[in-house]
């Protein structure tokens, strides 16, 4: 509910963009880490 309140409240538009970019970067980092770990384990076999 807090996240919904942040996006529905009339705070600065830049803050919403910042939160969105941070979430995207975290998602990309997690995805790249998963791909790196997968390729590392497949090379050892």
Secondary structure, DSSP 8 states (H G I E B T S, - for coil): -HHHHHHHS---HHHHHHHHHHHHHHHHHHHHHHHHHHHHHHHH-
